[in-house]
């Protein structure tokens, strides 16, 4: 099983410093790779709290974390150091520290913030303001302040950043379009992309080539956008009223929650057709995948459920149902995303390319291991080996 997302055709990671390229380094797995089990952060809209699920045990841990009014969207940074939560009623974003579950001061954004996404380097946070502002607020993670406000289409909702950090895709429910933002300029680029009726959720494949958009209105479809052309290349029928969408770290499957039919559609990215449909709880909404790609978590919002379903990606069957939530929404990437390395798994370029790229980006493997959350260089080496062998 592949445990980290591929950079696909992008065989290198952009360097931050100009350094001499590292010579080849033999990768020996000296220690077991760092565990990928992570917590899932579930926003309880009616309780003004966030519940924390241990994905290792499928149990809620501790007491719910109090945030702002009607928490909705959630995004975990790639390094797992922060969790951003949008609060619709207080027009703010709360920041949770997973190490302590402490909440820092709220960040004031636009009216009725809904969607939230973080750039892969963790430097910027993009928040959709749904309540008439028709904007996206850009937060600097370093200062936790808004540094830009971007005008968009009508009623912006879902938001996702490409793996290379270059583009942001935002669904505009009010005019059936998707806007594309350049992270370099924080301005909209090109014309809005027309998709299906009432676009809602959005997710980008790990190789950065395709964007999947759920269309809540009409018969229920998913629009697939090519990031090379920013045009719709196909439309996939799914269940009724699809909202949440998530892609597995290996890029092979897309999971879509269908709120009206209480199901999850599973799409093969190779064929862009639905390969199976999974019954879950009532009004499934948010959906996210664990970093190792083994499990999918689905927030079931409505009574009598108010549960989280856990799906085994190997069998596409529900293996657990977790109770004890208050109108769980969890709209966004509510589990820490998979770490990303360079090269194509199974190809000769992967081991050496990954080592050189990480060494250049972080000015040495020791610094890379620390920045990516590994306890030692040997753990990082083991992770690269597992990734590259696909």
Protein Blocks (a to p, Z undefined) as FASTA:
>chain_A
ZZbdcekjmlbdcdfbdcddddddddddfbccddfbdcdddddfknopacdddfklopae
hjdddddehifbdcddfkopaccdddfklopacdddfklopacddddddehifbdcddfk
lmaccdddfeonopacdddfklopafbdcdddehifbdcddfklmaccdddfknopacdd
dfklopaehjdddddehiabdcddfklpaccdddfbhnopaddddfklopafbdcdddeh
ifbdcddfklpaccdddfklopacdddfklopafbdcdddehiabdcddfklpaccdddf
backlpaddddfklopafbdcehiehifkpajfbccddddedjehiaklmmmmmmmmmmm
nopaklmmmmnopabfklmmmmmmmmmnZZ
